Amino acid sequence: MFIAMNRFQVLRGEEEAFETVWKSRESHLDEVPGFIEFHLLRGPEAEDHTLFASHTVWRSKSDFEAWTTSDAFRKAHAGAGGHKPLYLGPPKFEGFEVIQTVGAAHSGG
């Protein structure tokens, strides 16, 4: 598996607007081979920003890379710069190859 994350330093007071942009957009991820799941994460607050991260899980790094050159990617990111500035600087991308996954044990009771 491969996990792709973008970290955003969202300006204080713009958190709700940032969340609305993400919740109301068409991601087209469900059209993409190898896509497993997406999470929008809200993190700690600092003096001038609140940390957010987008987190997608992929079957493989090659599936993620194929998505970045796909029509679905272009559609999902169309107009991304059309909003008033909501965060400090560009998002920071981080990609991770999954080495180990441990799931919760489920009891039959």
Number of C-alpha atoms within 10 A of each C-alpha: 19 20 20 18 20 16 18 24 22 27 19 16 12 15 18 11 14 18 15 10 12 12 11 8 13 14 16 14 17 12 11 17 13 20 19 16 13 16 11 15 14 16 13 8 14 12 7 12 19 20 18 22 20 17 17 19 20 23 16 17 19 13 16 22 11 14 20 12 10 11 13 18 16 14 14 14 14 12 9 10 8 7 10 8 12 18 20 13 10 10 16 11 12 11 14 12 12 14 7 6 6 5 5 5 6 6 5 4 3
